[in-house]
Structure formats: C-alpha cells, structure tokens
Amino acid sequence: MKQGDLIVLAFPYANLTQSKWRPAVVLSNERYNLHANILLAGIYSKEQPFSVSIDNKDIVHGELRKQSYVGLQNIFSADKSILRGPAGALNTRKMKEILAAVKKCL
C-alpha cells in the first residue's frame, strides 16, 4: 500500500457492534507501512466537520460514484491483511491538501 491509495475495508460502526464495507485513503507513507499497521482516513458521502472534499478529478486511477469527503475526525490504523485494494489513488496535489488538513488538526 502506498500513501494516497484508495482501499476498501470492513469499517466498524462507532459502537463496534457491526461493520460496513467502506472506502478509505492511505495516509501513512510507504516506509511507515512496511513496519506498522496502515494509517487510514474514511471516505464519506456527506461532508463532516473536519473533512476534505474529493471527486473524480482528484483520482489518478479508479473512480468515485459521487462527490465524497475524506473524514479527518476518525483517523485510524488497520492491519494490512483486512484491506482490499488498492481500488484507485489520489493525485499528489489532493494528497498534499489532505495531509496539510491533518496537520491543522494536530
């Protein structure tokens, strides 16, 4: 997995009782990913308080069904074995925008 890859995983609900297959973007870089779980941010169809919009012009390969948002309020790590993908990738410009937005949250 590479930074900016779009993947799919069984995303748990907040109460951890169920999950739903959802897309996410890889935030961590390749060096980090070799030695640890992958850092991810979920992709949602609705804008959230801390989110960055993405659409198909931001995608190098693959596509989104509609305007989407990378949610930064729930950054999480996941074991590589539970990830499906990559199903696409964000372009460098959009990935820099997302990482700058993450930095503002820290």
C-alpha positions, -999 to 999 in steps of 0.1 A, spaced: 0 0 0 11 35 -8 2 69 5 -28 82 -14 -41 47 -23 -79 42 -21 -88 10 -4 -119 -8 9 -123 -24 43 -150 -35 68 -154 -2 86 -168 -6 122 -197 15 134 -189 37 164 -205 12 188 -183 -16 173 -213 -40 171 -214 -41 132 -194 -30 102 -199 -18 67 -177 -20 36 -164 15 30 -136 32 11 -107 49 29 -75 67 18 -40 56 30 -24 85 50 9 68 60 39 67 37 55 36 22 84 35 47 59 35 77 37 9 60 65 -16 58 68 -18 96 34 -10 111 -4 -10 105 -16 13 78 -29 48 89 -62 55 72 -90 81 69 -125 71 59 -142 84 28 -178 95 33 -206 108 10 -215 136 34 -193 165 45 -181 163 81 -167 190 104 -131 180 96 -131 168 61 -116 174 26 -137 171 -5 -126 147 -33 -141 139 -67 -130 121 -98 -107 150 -109 -86 142 -78 -82 105 -88 -53 92 -108 -69 59 -115 -102 44 -103 -133 64 -97 -158 76 -71 -196 72 -76 -201 108 -64 -186 138 -47 -170 124 -15 -152 136 17 -121 123 34 -131 125 71 -102 135 94 -121 131 127 -116 93 127 -81 86 116 -73 50 125 -48 22 119 -56 -12 104 -37 -44 97 -28 -48 60 -45 -82 60 -80 -67 63 -76 -42 34 -89 -47 -1 -72 -28 -28 -59 -5 -39 -91 5 -58 -76 37 -70 -53 65 -60 -55 103 -53 -32 127 -72 -3 143 -55 -19 177 -52 -50 164 -34 -29 142 -11 -8 172 -1 -41 191 7 -53 162 29 -20 159 48 -20 197 54 -55 194 68 -44 166 91 -16 187 103 -40 215 112 -59 190 134 -28 181 155 
